[in-house]
């Protein structure tokens, strides 16, 4: 039996065990929710992670299309906005190797195709490196967004301080001179 055929037969078991390992990286309450809530609208994080993992596993077993970064990007974006360290955020990739090794040890009939296993693990390692790059790009973008928000907030505070410091009454957009002009127009009408 080839490794590809074995993985195809065990695909659903591997995916379930891999998803369970990923959920262990979350707090217990969150993990339970992500595992049990099947509605993609009520649980977009769990749905995104599961479908991304499903596509990653499919692409790893059939490496012809080379679409892994797209599938990986969805999961990494979710994990980048969460409070994970980089190593913990991408650890889910390495847990796939663990699941596959356990399945091979339990169920593989015949001689283990070491060369095929090593090639698959090399693709998983390359995937982990790509996921780290994606994670860092996402985090950089988040930090840029936070820095821009802080800069904009500081600018608005300084504008308010300047408006108050000028002594003019800025409510309703009228300064003292504009307020006098408005009163003059009322009198003449």
Order of alpha helices (4+ residues) and beta strands (2+ residues): alpha-alpha-alpha-alpha-alpha-alpha-alpha-alpha
